[in-house]
């Protein structure tokens, strides 16, 4: 039986502005997504019916609450002729880390089902289906470097990737995105002006100070450790340091791998760390 294998890569947010809450409860955002080569591995094959999930991580749900099952359900609803799917998730990306691991896994399942069942869907077709799975999922269909607007589903490919070596630091806690948004709501009574992050990349020297993550204003007071990690990254030579998404991952961008490797030693053995490159 044919088994397909996919690398389901992580992303970081280079800046994230929360522009307002919509009538449907979602929030409008402006962010720059950057795909990294740090990834989970997904193995996918046909099954008679349903969506079967297995994983090396015992904390991952293996029932219909898994976002990969939601991906299969969306595809099954659109194409009733397809059969089931057996999905194995080899998990490396932490859960609740702001790196989009679950969304990336679901996007891999959508792409895999398209191939397994010879559906012939284009990338834009898959992105439309991905939005029914989750707001972050469409990005992972093509990934790379993209400007994300709307709820993150309005995507514009950016030619200039954020180059450098990314040092990811994983605190010993996760942050619920719904909690972060709910605590940010009270700050949305003002009109929000946001720079165009894609335009900033066109400048000769990237002014990283313009890439702010609005979630830091609610996450850091609750978890001051985030601020401490950012400070150490900056004093260790990072060109830029930030929370990714709603966290809890903090990352620093270094000009070369040697600098990032040296900085990494300041966080061991207290934290799990990963060095990654942009895709």
N, C-alpha and C positions, 0 to 999 in steps of 0.2 A: 504493500500500500504506500502511495506517495506521501512523504512527510516533507513539508516546507519549513525552512528555518529563516527567521528574521531577527535582525538586531533592532531592538526597540530602544532608541536613544533617549537620553534625558535632554531637557532644555533648561536654560536659565532666562530670566527676564532682565534685560539691560534697561533699567528704568521701567516704572509702572505707575501711570497716573490714573486715578479713579475719578471719572468725570461726572458721575451722577447715577442715580438709581432709576431704572425704567419701570413702566407700569406692570411689566410681567415679573418684577422682583429681581431680575438680573441687574448687574451694574455695567455701565458703559466704561470702557477702559481705553487707554492708549499705551502700548508697550512695544518693546522690541524683543522678539523671541530669537534666541540663538541656540541651535542644536549643538550638542556635544557628543563626542565619541564614547562617553561613558554610557553603558547600555545594559538592559536586560536581554535575555535571549528567549525567543518564542518559537516553539515547535508546534506545527499545526497539521492535522490530517483529518480526512473525512471520518464521520461516524454515522451510524444508521439514523439517529435522531438526537435532538437536544444538543446541549453544549456541555461537554465534560471538561472540568478544570483540574489540573494537577500542578503542584509547584514544589520547589525545594524549600520554600518559606512556609512553615506551618501556620503563620498568622494570616495568610492570605485566604479570603473566603473562596470556597470552591463550589458555592451554590449560585443561584441566579442573581445574587446581589453583586457578583463580580462584574466589573465593567466590561470585561471581555465577553461575558454572556449577553450583556446588553447589546454589544456590537453584533453578535450573531443574531439576536432577536430582531434588530433593526434590518439586517440584511435578509432574514427569513421573511419578514413582513413585506419587504419590497420585492422579493423573488421567492415566492412560495415553493418553487420547484427544487430549491436546493435542499440537501440533506443536513445532517448534523455536523458537529465539529468537535474534535478532541484537541484541547489546547494545553500544552505544558509551558509553564512560566518559570524560567530560571532567573530568580530575582536577585538583582544587585542594587538597584535604585531604591533607597529607603522610602517607606510609605509615609505620607504626610510631610514631605520634605520640600514642597514647592518646586519639584523638578519635573512634574508631569508624567511620572512613571506609569500610573494607571492609564492615563489617556494615550500614552505612547503604545502601551500593550494593546489597547482596543483598536488603535489605528492599524497596528500590525495584523490583527485578526481580520479587519475589513479588507485590507490588501490581500491577505492570504486567501480569504473566501472568494474574492474576485478571481484569483488565479486558480484555486482548486476546482471551482465550478465553472470556469471558462465563461465568466459573465461579460467580459469585454468592457468593463466600466473605465471611463477616463478618470484622471486625477480630480477634475472638477465634479464629476459624478460622485466620486468617493467622498469628497469634502462635504457635499450636500448631505449625504447619508451620515457622515461623521458628526455633523452638528446635532443630529437627533440622538447621538450617544452622549455627547458632552461638549461644553463650550471650548475646551482646549484641544479636543480630538482633531478637528480639521487641520490645525497647524502641522500635525505629525504625518499627514498624508504626503506632503512634499518636503516639509521641514527646512533645514538650512537656516538662513537668516531672513526673517519676515517681520514686517510691521503688523501688529495686531490691533484692530479697532472694533467698535461695536462691543460685543461681549467677548471678543477675541477671535470671532469667526470671520471678520472682514480682513482678509490677508493680502498683503502686498509684498511680493518678493523683493528683497534688497540685494543689490549686487555686491556691496561691500560687507564681508563678514567681519565680526569682531575678532581680530586676530590676537594671538598670545597663548599663554598657557594658563588654564583655569585651575585654581586650587580650591576644591570644595571641602568645606568643614561641616560636619554633621553633629549638631548638639544632641544631647541625650533626651530629647523630647520632640514631639511632633506638634504641628499647629493645624487646627481645623480651619479650612478656608471660610466656611460659613460663619464661624465665630469671628474671624478677622473682619469680614465684611460687615457683620452686624455691629461691631464696635466702631467701625469707620463711619457708619451712617450719620451720626450726629455732626460730622465734620462736613457734610455735603450741602449745607445750607448756603454756602457761598458759590459764586461763579468761578469755575475752575478754568484757568488758562494753561494750556500745555504746549511746550515746544514740540515741533515735529521731529521725533527721534531719527527718522530716516534722513532728514535734511542735515542733521548734525553730523552724520557719518561722512558727508561729502566734504567737510572741512579738512584742511591740510593736517591739522593736529586735532584729534578728537577731544573736545572739552567735556570730559567725563563727569564734571561736577553738575552738568545739566541733567544727567540721568538719575532722577530721584525715584525711589520706590515708596509710594504713599503708605504702604502697609507698615513701614518701619515706625510710623507715628503711633500705631496702636500696639504693635508687637514688642517693640523695645521696652516700653514701660512695664509690660507684663513679664518680659524676659530680658532683663538688663544684660545678661550674658551675651546676647547678640551684639550689643554695642562694644563689649570688650573684645570679641572676636574680630569685629571690623577694625578696631583700633590696632590690634596686633598685626593684621594683614597690611594695613597702611604703613605702619612703622617697619614692616618687613620688606617694603618696596613695591607693594601692589600699586598698579596704575589706577585701579578702581576696586572698591570693595562694596558689597551690597548683599542684602537679603534677596533671595530668589522667590518670586511670587509672594505668597503669604508666609513663606518659610516652612520649616525652620532652617534650611540650608543657607549658609553664608558662603559667598565665594569671593575670591580675589583674582584679578587678571594681572599676570606678570608678563614682562616683555620676552622672557625666554624661560626654558624649562629649568635651567640651572638655578635661576633666582627663585622659582616656585618651589623647587626641591629643597633649597636651603630654608625658605620660609616655612615649609611643611614641618620641619623639625621642631618649630616653636609650639606645635599643637599636639605632638605625640608625647606620651601615649594617651593623653587625656581624651582625645577625640579621634573618631574614625575620619580619615582624610582620603581624598582621591584627586589625582592629577588628570586633567582631561584637555582635549584640544577641540576647537570649533570644527564643525563639519561644513 
